[in-house]
Amino acid sequence: MKYAVIKTGGKQYKISEGQVLTVEKLDQPSSNEKDKAIEFDDVLLLVNDGKVKVGQPKVQSSVGARIVDQVKGKKIYVSKYKAKTGYRRRIGHRQNFTKVLIEKIMD
């Protein structure tokens, strides 16, 4: 089985080929268009049929992916309150995400 650990958006993800992954919105110019090919260069670990390559900090490899969709996450509400002043505030936030299809893990 072939899988890798990549880093994007300040988070690490364990991925394999054919997987659809939801990551934080990519700031690449082509990330707004669907079916655009992108590449992840921050590969931290690569496992291919039991052979493990650990990067220090990165492995000389890349992962090819394709943008599937741009979506928004669930709404999160944040409340502020100050006692004895009548101050109450409620704010909502929806995070932007990019769905990508992992096509190829290159060695």
C-alpha positions in Angstrom: 0.0 0.0 0.0 1.3 3.4 -0.9 0.6 6.5 1.2 2.2 9.7 2.2 2.0 12.5 4.8 1.8 16.0 3.4 1.6 19.4 5.0 -0.7 22.1 3.7 -2.5 25.0 5.5 -0.4 24.5 8.7 -1.9 20.9 9.1 -0.6 17.5 8.2 -2.7 14.9 6.3 -2.2 11.2 5.7 -3.2 10.6 2.1 -3.4 7.8 -0.5 -4.2 7.8 -4.2 -7.8 8.2 -5.1 -8.7 9.9 -1.8 -10.8 13.1 -1.7 -9.4 15.4 0.8 -10.8 18.7 2.3 -8.1 21.2 3.1 -8.1 24.9 4.0 -8.6 27.1 1.0 -5.6 27.1 -1.3 -4.2 30.6 -2.1 -2.9 29.5 -5.5 -4.1 31.6 -8.5 -5.5 28.4 -10.2 -7.3 27.3 -7.0 -10.6 29.0 -7.9 -11.1 26.9 -11.0 -12.4 23.4 -10.8 -10.6 20.5 -12.5 -7.2 22.3 -12.3 -4.2 20.2 -11.5 -2.1 21.2 -8.5 0.9 19.8 -6.8 1.9 19.5 -3.1 5.6 19.7 -2.6 5.7 19.5 1.3 5.9 15.7 1.6 7.0 14.7 5.1 6.7 10.9 4.9 6.4 8.4 2.0 5.6 4.7 2.4 5.6 2.4 -0.6 5.1 -1.3 -0.1 6.6 -1.3 3.4 9.6 0.9 2.4 9.6 4.1 4.5 11.2 7.4 3.5 11.2 10.0 6.3 12.0 13.6 5.4 14.3 15.8 7.4 12.2 17.9 7.1 10.9 17.0 3.6 11.2 14.1 1.2 12.3 14.8 -2.4 8.9 13.9 -3.8 5.6 15.5 -4.7 1.9 14.6 -4.8 -0.3 15.4 -7.9 -3.9 16.4 -7.2 -6.9 17.9 -8.9 -9.3 20.5 -7.5 -12.8 19.1 -7.1 -14.7 21.9 -5.5 -14.6 25.0 -3.3 -16.9 24.7 -0.3 -17.7 26.5 2.9 -17.7 24.7 6.3 -20.4 24.6 9.0 -21.3 27.9 10.6 -19.6 28.5 14.0 -21.0 31.1 16.4 -18.8 33.1 18.7 -20.4 35.1 21.6 -18.9 38.0 23.5 -20.3 39.2 26.9 -19.3 41.8 29.4 -20.9 41.8 32.8 -22.9 44.8 34.2 -22.7 46.9 30.9 -25.3 45.2 28.8 -22.7 44.4 26.1 -23.6 41.2 24.2 -22.4 40.3 20.7 -22.9 37.2 18.6 -20.7 36.6 15.5 -20.9 33.8 12.9 -18.1 32.5 10.8 -17.9 30.0 7.9 -14.5 28.8 6.9 -13.6 28.3 3.2 -12.3 24.9 2.1 -11.0 23.3 -1.0 -11.8 19.7 -1.9 -9.0 18.0 -3.8 -8.7 14.5 -5.4 -5.3 12.9 -4.8 -4.3 11.4 -8.2 -0.7 10.4 -8.0 2.0 10.1 -5.3 5.4 10.4 -7.1 8.5 8.7 -5.7 
